[in-house]
């Protein structure tokens, strides 16, 4: 009787230790995952701020809407990392907005418009923190100085953390001559066919060069109207990016994805406010700013 009881005690002790070891391994695995994620806070994100960058300059003598110094950019990326923000891809954003997946609670999407050569200055910083990013390229007039070469674009596309999206063929940005005015028959010689060319051919050219599907698009200067949205849908785009204030939410409109300019003249306090409440804070005063979604505003 005593021998049987002793054997039972040893079995119970061994089983308890085994359960304890399993629980400890489970806890340790969670800690390792947390550390590998850079301290990322997981949970259901309420909204995703999407930040717009253009030129990342070693020396930005006149920082503003489309120019930021490399030092200030580094400071911003370091802040994101140290405060456990998780960068996401366009595909992850789309699936989140569709309600098909959850994303880290403090998610952010980094976008770089126009394919400026200086945008490559951002790459080592992004890679340092294992950040994801999307680059909007216009392959007609946006290849070659002062923009990236095709080998630069292809190198970005091969990086699993980076994504290439369309930004039209020629980036028409003049207030009197752009996609919106072309659709209205202004100026003379431009019409709906020119708009469709910009939408379709940029997609085709990028897909041919990259050998992958391109279903994301950003409006040059953020200018668009309802008719243009329908044309972009017909051209095969799924995600359309604007330059309007606000964050992207679950159930949000994929055809009107909100983005916020990062003014390179703003300090870190403003940057933090932008993350909390995605709103375009204008800090430079010398140049005209981009407000609204129409050139007629």
PEGIJO-V983927 format. One line per field, one symbol per residue. ss: DSSP state (h for helix, s for strand, l for the rest). psi: psi as a letter, one per 20 degrees, with the letter a starting at -180 (. if undefined). burial: # if it has 9 or more other C-alpha atoms within 8 Angstrom, else .. A space follows every 50 residues. Layout:
# PEGIJO-V983927
ss: ???
psi: ???
burial: ???
This chain:
# PEGIJO-V983927
ss: lhhhhhhhhhhhhhhhhhhhhhhhhhhhhhhhhhhhlllllllllllsss ssslsssllllllsllssshhhhhhhhhhhhhlllssllhhhhhhhhlll llllllsssssssllshhhhhhhhhhhhllllssssslllllllllsllh hhhhhhhhlllsssssllllllssllsshhhhhllllllllhhhhhhhhh hhhhhhhhhhlllllssslhhhlllhhhhhhhhhhlllsssllllllsll llllllsllssllllllhhhhhhhhhlllllllllllllllllllll
psi: ghgghgghghgggggghghggggghgghhgggggghjkjpoqrophqopo ppqepnqhonhmqbhjpqqhghgggghhggghkkqpqrrgghgghghiji qqrqhmqqppqoqikqhihihhghgghhjlqqrppopoifjkpqpjrqrh hgghgghipiiqqprqkagjmoiphinahghghjjprpipahhhghghgg hhgggghggilqpojqqpppjjprahhhghhhghijqhoppalqqrrprp jroiilpqqpqooiiqahghghhhhhnnpooohqihqqropajpii.
burial: .................................#...#.##...#..### #######..#..########.###.##..##..#######.########. .##################.##..##....##########.##...###. ..##.##...###########.....#######.###..###.####### ###.###......#######.####..##.###.#.############## .#.#############...##.##...#######.......###...
